[in-house]
Amino acid sequence: MTLRRRTQLYLGITMLILLLLLDLTFTGLLRHAAEKADRERLMTALSQTSSAITAEADALSDIANNWAFSDDTCNYIKNRERSFVTQILNKEVITDIGISSVILVNDKREVILFKDFSPTEMPSTPQSEFQAIFSNKENVDAILNPNKNKNGVRGVALKDGDPILFSAKPVLPSNKHGKPFGFLIATKAINVQLIHEISENLGFKFKIVPTTENEKNNKSIAVKVVNHTKPKDAYISGSILIKDHLGKPAFWLYGASQKEDTYATEKKMQKFFLFLAVSALLISMLFDVIMNQIIFKRVSRLRTEIEGMRDETTSKGSVTVDTSRDEITWLQQTFNDLIAYREYIKDKKDTKTRTDLDKYKNEAEMNKHTCIKTLEDMAVALSPGDGYFRTSILRSAKMTQKFCLYLEMSEDEAFNAYLGALFSRIGQIGLPFSMRNRTTSYTPQEQALFLKYPLTSKDIVKSMEATKNAYEIPLSWNENWNGSGFPSGIANSSIPLTARVYAIVDMWNELTRSWPGRRMLSDMEVESRLREMMGSRFDPSLIEKFITMLKDEKEKKIIV
């Protein structure tokens, strides 16, 4: 099989596999997103159903409040006035709002009234509901205890597997003062009618499933559960747990929701990828034509050019082409001829390239030296002070660079410190001529102007391409370690390291440079003078390192 045919086959297979993987990936992502949306929609509907039942319990509690905090109810328990039953507990009105029964218990926990309000089509007795609520002995003391439940209890109980809502309120006069006369218990069954009303309002079907004994005693039971489904299932189901007033599992709200139909979308995606697959096959079929018309014709022209170049490569031997061989051998021979020619040309150029590189390197070193010499001359010429001082500028700049390298700073940082030291006082050219080189003190106005010259130094240094990164020393070398310096009054490590270094070197230069008529200080005197300003003018740790460096150099007999 020729190279073109193999390439055509591999290209087609690769594109088909890639499209198949893309189809499977996007289909999986679509199904995952739809399943996630189904689960979230189901949980939202179950939560809304739980909230609806909670709202029914709140409404029942409010109604029980109105009956319990009533003088008529108190009089009934105390004197058994029958008018209470006919005036307040009106059956027609109470039945309409869904109350199942009203039960009155006196302060001795004796039932003195069972009143049935359940609809005729769904009969229920107050006695059976009372028995369902207090079948659990814990509820007796938890509900009928005025000391524990001054505001009453709201909860849910199971009667024959069906949940009922109840609200137990202490019976008090309308002013809510005094000792309770007993308890009023109002109930409401979560029956088929109530479930139908909640389902219609929410647009969601659900049913109630009582918890098992194992679930009631399981403290780690999950509150919300979504059942696992298969991709082909049309519905997704789940449940949410409802707890009683004691915090124990009471019953499950079980609901099912129709899953999002992704079939149509998946079909569209499959049609799209099928279209891409057909396109890929067409591209694969056209590849042979493209290769023949573009690539192989260009290689043929290249072969002709190489045959014309072979005379120049006699050292490599003559090149022969066997036209009876297949295309792969022909291509290999062609590219071998091209490589041989390129190597020949490269050999001729290598010697010249190395010579030119050495020449360019020497010229670069000379230009760099010229540039630095020019900057040094500028610094000496533009700095204030007498001739003796200006000649010492290079001395302090070199010592600054040396100290930076001693502190293990990088070559670039040390060189920028060197340039910054050269132009540390360049901003003083912006001062009036009358202020330059003056030995007398400045007036307050002149002093304020002088304290701003480091800002001018920074602007001048940053304006030049060669020194734009060397502005730290010109700007901050007048700052003191204790914060009493200028122009910003910064202190301690807020002062750039190179500026702290130059401040020490500048004082050392001032103490040790030649000055007609002045006695040269000894090494001990210089060290003493530097240490006097530790903590006020200079960084204490740098002073000790600088003195150590001077001693090391003296031992090695290195003279600056």
Disulfide bonds with the S-S distance in Angstrom:
none
